[in-house]
Amino acid sequence: MRTASAGHAIRAPGSFGAWDGCAETAVIVAGAWVLYAWFAGDRDRRRLAFATGTNGLRIARVLYGLALIPFGLAHLLYVNATAALVPSWLPAHVVWVYVTATAFLAAAVAVLINVRAPLAARLSALQIGLFTLLVWVPIVAAGTKDDYQRSEFVLSTALTAAAWVVADSYRESSSQE
């Protein structure tokens, strides 16, 4: 995972790394937006009605769904680099890369068109969480001195938390699955 600002994506729209970094930020913003939509006070609900309540949740979910697209594409564009992160005890590393890429892209479509969106949000949050647990926790637990790896662990943990917040935003509508 590489971080980049929206400015990088605007200045170099052909650079996938910039979009991938924007997607990471978008997941975290989507999680924060859900929390804001839930906990906005009366004043915020009056002044920023578009960003609160049901409408705010819808915006956050669309942002999350859009962010899942670069996650899936990153797996496809960086097959070898991603396969190298698959734990050694799992067989068929490249197959896992394609499976997870497909899962991210399918979840993106489901969330964006609101078909089985609660399930898709939960499964994508689980996938992000498993990535954190299976890739970054062992690296950090082994006592890495690499700042990049430690920062990736922190970022992946934040992405996991934000993804679960978005998935939880469907709790009341889960009967529609």
N, C-alpha and C positions, 0 to 999 in steps of 0.2 A: 504494500500500500504506500502510495506516495501522496504527499499533501501539496496542494497548490491553491492559489487564490483564484477567485473568479476573474481577476485581472489577467492572470496567465491564460485562462481559457479564451478570453476576449482577444488578447494580443496574439495568441497562437492557437486558433481554433482547430488546427490540424494535429495538435499535440495531445495524444490520448492521456498522457500523464496529468495534464492540467484538468481534464474532465474527470479523471478518476479521483483526484484530490477534491474537486468540487463535490463529487458524489459523497465522499466521506463527510464533508462539512454538511451537506444536505441532510444526511441521516441524523446527525446530531441536532441540526436545526429543527427537523421534523419532530424529533422527540421533545425538544424544548417547546415547540409550538403546541403540541398536544397538551403538555402541562399548563401552558398559558391559557389555552382554550378551556381547560377544565377549571382552573383556579382564578380566572379573571374576576375582578370585583365588579360591582355595579357600574362604577365610573368607566372602567375599561370596556365593559359590555355596551355602554351607551356610545362612547367615543370611537371605539374600534370594533363595532359589531361584526364586520367582515372577518375578523381574526379570532373571534371567540365562538363558543358554542358549537353547534353542528357544522356550521360553515367553516369555522377554524379547523375542526377535525378533518373535514374533507380536504382542505388545502394541505394540511400536514401529511395526510395519507398520500395525496398525489405527489407531493415532494418526495416522500419516501419511495413510492413506486418508481419515479423517474430516477432516483439515485441507485436503484437496484440494477438498472440497465448497464451502467459502466462497470459495476461489480462483475456481472456476468461476462461482459466483453473483455475485461482485464484478464480473466481466466483463459479466454480463447486467444488473446493476443500474446500472452506471456505463458504459454503452456509449460515450457521447460522450467522457467523460474518458479511457477506455481507448483509444479510437480515436485520440485526439490523441497518444498515446504511440507509435503505430505509425510506424516510420521513413517519411519522406516518399517514399523511392524505391520503397516497396512499394505496389502498387495496392490498391484496395478495402479501405480501413482497417476499415470496419464488418464486412465479411465476416471479416476476421482475428479480430476480437473474438469473433464467434460461433463460429468454428472453435476458437479456443483455449478458450473457455468450455466447449464441448462436449467437447473433449479432456480438460480437467481433470475434468469430471463423469464421463466414461466411465472415466478412470483411477481415480477414487475408487471407483466401483462394482467395477471389476475387482480392485482391491487388497482391498476389504472382503469380497468374496465369494470371493476367492482363485481367480479364473478369469483365466488369463493375467496374473497379478499381476506376475511378473518383468518382462514386456514393458511393462506399464502403468507400473510404477515407473520403468523406464529412460526411457520416452518422456516421462513427466511431469517427470523430472529434466532431460532434454534441453530440454523446453519452458521450464522455469524458467531454465536456463542460457542459452538463446537470448534470453530476455527481458533477462537481465542484459547479455549481449553486445550486443544490438541497440538497447536503450533506454538503459541507464545508462552503459555504457562510453563511447559517443560524447559524452554530456553531460559526464561527468567529464573526458574527454580534451580537450574544448573549453575546459577551465579554468573551469568554473562556480564562482561565488562563493557560490552558494545552499547553505546548510547542509542544507536539506531534501533537495535532490537528492543531495548527497554521502552523507547518511545512508541514503537509499534505495539507493544503489549498494552500500554496505556491507551493508545488510540483504539485498539481493538476492543478493549474493555468498555470504553465510552460508546463505541458503535453498538456493542452488545446491549448495553443499558438503554440506549436510545431506541434501538429496534424493538426491545421488549415493551417500552412505553408505547410506541406506535401500535404494536400488536395488541396491547391491553386496551387501546382506544376502541377496539371492536367488541369489547366484552359485552356491552349491552345489545349489540346487533348480532351476536354469535348465533342466535336462534334462526337467523336468516340463512345460515350455511346450508 
